[in-house]
Amino acid sequence: MNDPLFWILVIIALCFVVMAISMIAIAVVVSRVVATVKRLEESVQPLIQRTTVLSEQGKTIMVQGKEIAEQLNVMTGHLTMATQHLSESAGLIKEEVAELKVLVGETAVTAKDKVALISRTIDDTHLQVRSTTHYVQTKVVEPARELAAILAGVRRGLEVLFAPEPKPLNESYSDEELFIG
């Protein structure tokens, strides 16, 4: 725990956890925004269709009103006003839909920027991990491997130096000692 490399690895691990949590939070927010926009689009679409139908019906009534204009001048004025109100309503609805599309576009751009930021952060962290791994490999693992090889050589040398002397050739060996297994 007193080794600074341990704390570097702990900080890197915490960074990965924070990045994962932030990516999950962004995904949740984006999915909620998408769901809200879909619901809003589904609720506005029937209104636009109804307004279009009402507008077409108003135009039909206006045509019929012109045919009977001599008999119903007062009725034509009222129908004209109704048609204007329907057109204004359709215009307002179209403006609201356009504003919603702009809002969704801005949200998508912001989400893309955040995803790019997270991607850059992950790339930077990856580079840090690679450089830390390289540092540990060259400064710790390779010297430890060399030390282990040196100690193994010293051990073999000591075994050779302190090994018991072989028996002279004129002594007889037992069968077990001659067995090569």
C-alpha positions, 0 to 999 in steps of 0.5 A: 500500500506504500507503493505509488503504483498501487495508488495509481492503479486504484485511481485508474480503477476509480476512473473506470467506475466513474466513466461507467456510471456517467455513461449509464446516466447519459444513456438513461437521460437519452432514452428518457428524452427519446421516449418523451419525444416519441410520446409527444410526436404520437400525441401531436400527429393525430392533432395535425391529422384532425386539423388537416381534416378539419381544414379540408372540411372547412374549405368544402364548407366555404365552397358550398357557402360561396354557392349559396352566398346570395342567400346566406351572406351572414353564414359565409362570414362565420365560416370564414372566421372558423376557417381562419381559426383552424388555419391559425391552430394548424400553424401554431401546432406546426410551430410547436412541432418545429420547436420540438424538432429543434430541441431534439436536434440540440439534445442529440448534438449534446449527447454526441458531444458527451459520448465523444468526451467519454470516448476521449477519456477512455482513450486517455485512460487506456494510454495511461494504463499501457504506459503504467503497465510498461513501466511496471514491466521494465522497472519491476518484473524484468529486474525481478526475473533477472534476480531470480535467475541469478539466485537460481544460478547461485543456488546451483553453484552452492549445491555443486560446491556442497554436494557429497563426494562421490564414492570411489570406484573400488567400492561396490554399489548396491542395486538401488544406487545403480538403478537409473529411473 
